Amino acid sequence: GDGVKPREEAKKILEVSYKKTQKRRLEDAMRGDVRPEDRKDKNLSHVIISEKRNRRASKFLLDRQPHQFATPEQFERSLRQPLGPDWNTSLAHKKAIQAAVVVKAGKMIDPIQQPKTVAKGGKKDLNKQASLPKAPSKSA
């Protein structure tokens, strides 16, 4: 009610429990894959940088860059380029999002054939790559 003041002891208890919680969070964050002296936040007093590996995100990371890029920086730069029509001309936008192979609806695509080469042992050579189907030619 009116005139009731919070007890000093209750304030101290709350303060101590808060400090313990913060300390436990800091210790939990410090445990991990990286040694304490190698952490990025070792000199930052009120900052915790999580250096745990995100397993959900790891499936989207690449081991190496795609073959058309010489360096990882080149690949990252291409990802930063927006593809939307707001940032590019309409012609550049169409070219960027166009499919590599276009097949009309209802058109049959021949299945991939295994090569008919025969090795010395008389068995088919399964190590060779199967031939890919040819892209349909544009008829004008």
C-alpha positions in Angstrom: 0.0 0.0 0.0 0.9 3.6 0.4 4.0 4.5 2.4 5.4 1.0 2.2 9.1 1.0 1.2 10.9 -2.0 -0.3 13.2 -3.7 2.1 16.9 -3.2 1.6 17.5 -6.9 2.0 15.2 -7.7 -0.9 17.0 -5.2 -3.1 20.4 -6.8 -2.2 19.1 -10.3 -2.9 17.8 -9.3 -6.3 21.1 -7.6 -7.1 23.1 -10.6 -6.1 21.0 -13.0 -8.1 21.2 -10.7 -11.1 25.0 -10.6 -10.9 25.1 -14.4 -10.5 22.9 -14.8 -13.6 25.1 -12.4 -15.6 28.2 -14.2 -14.5 26.8 -17.6 -15.4 25.8 -16.3 -18.9 29.3 -14.9 -19.4 30.9 -18.2 -18.3 28.5 -20.2 -20.6 29.4 -17.9 -23.5 33.1 -18.3 -22.8 33.0 -22.0 -22.9 33.2 -23.2 -26.5 35.4 -24.1 -29.4 37.8 -21.2 -29.0 40.4 -20.8 -26.3 39.8 -17.8 -23.9 43.0 -16.0 -25.0 42.0 -16.3 -28.7 38.5 -14.9 -28.3 37.5 -11.7 -30.1 35.9 -10.3 -27.0 38.7 -10.9 -24.6 39.5 -7.2 -24.1 35.9 -6.0 -24.2 34.4 -5.9 -20.7 30.6 -5.8 -21.4 30.5 -7.5 -24.7 30.0 -11.2 -25.5 30.7 -12.3 -29.0 29.3 -15.8 -29.7 31.9 -17.9 -31.5 29.8 -21.0 -31.5 29.3 -22.7 -34.9 25.8 -22.4 -36.1 24.9 -25.9 -37.4 21.7 -24.7 -39.1 23.6 -22.1 -41.1 26.5 -24.4 -41.9 24.5 -26.2 -44.6 24.4 -22.9 -46.6 28.2 -22.3 -46.3 30.5 -23.4 -49.1 33.8 -25.3 -48.8 35.2 -23.6 -51.9 34.0 -21.0 -54.4 32.1 -22.0 -57.6 34.3 -22.7 -60.6 33.6 -19.4 -62.5 35.1 -17.3 -59.7 38.9 -17.0 -59.1 38.7 -15.9 -55.5 36.2 -16.2 -52.6 36.1 -12.3 -52.5 34.9 -12.3 -56.1 32.1 -14.8 -55.3 31.0 -12.7 -52.2 31.0 -9.6 -54.3 28.6 -11.2 -56.8 26.3 -12.2 -54.0 26.2 -8.6 -52.8 25.0 -7.3 -56.2 21.1 -7.0 -56.0 19.2 -8.6 -58.8 15.9 -6.7 -58.4 14.4 -4.5 -61.1 14.7 -1.5 -58.7 18.5 -1.6 -58.9 19.1 -2.7 -62.4 17.8 -1.9 -65.9 15.0 -4.0 -67.1 17.3 -5.7 -69.7 20.0 -6.5 -67.1 17.3 -7.8 -64.7 15.8 -10.1 -67.3 19.2 -11.5 -68.2 20.2 -12.0 -64.6 17.1 -14.0 -63.7 16.6 -15.9 -67.0 16.9 -19.7 -66.8 19.8 -21.3 -68.5 17.7 -23.9 -70.4 14.1 -23.1 -71.3 11.7 -25.9 -72.3 8.2 -25.3 -73.4 5.4 -26.8 -71.3 4.4 -30.3 -72.5 7.7 -30.9 -74.3 9.4 -34.2 -73.6 12.9 -34.2 -72.3 15.0 -37.3 -73.2 16.5 -39.1 -70.2 20.3 -39.1 -69.6 21.9 -42.0 -71.4 24.8 -44.1 -70.1 27.9 -44.1 -72.4 28.2 -47.2 -74.5 32.0 -47.5 -74.1 33.3 -50.9 -73.2 36.4 -51.3 -71.0 39.1 -54.1 -71.5 37.3 -56.4 -69.1 34.2 -56.5 -71.2 32.1 -54.5 -68.7 30.8 -51.1 -69.2 33.0 -48.3 -67.9 30.8 -46.8 -65.1 33.4 -44.2 -64.1 32.9 -42.1 -67.2 30.3 -39.3 -66.9 26.9 -39.9 -68.5 26.1 -37.7 -71.5 23.8 -34.8 -70.7 20.7 -34.1 -72.7 21.1 -31.4 -75.4 19.4 -28.1 -74.9 16.5 -27.6 -77.3 17.4 -25.4 -80.3 15.4 -22.2 -80.8 13.4 -22.3 -83.9 12.6 -19.0 -85.4 
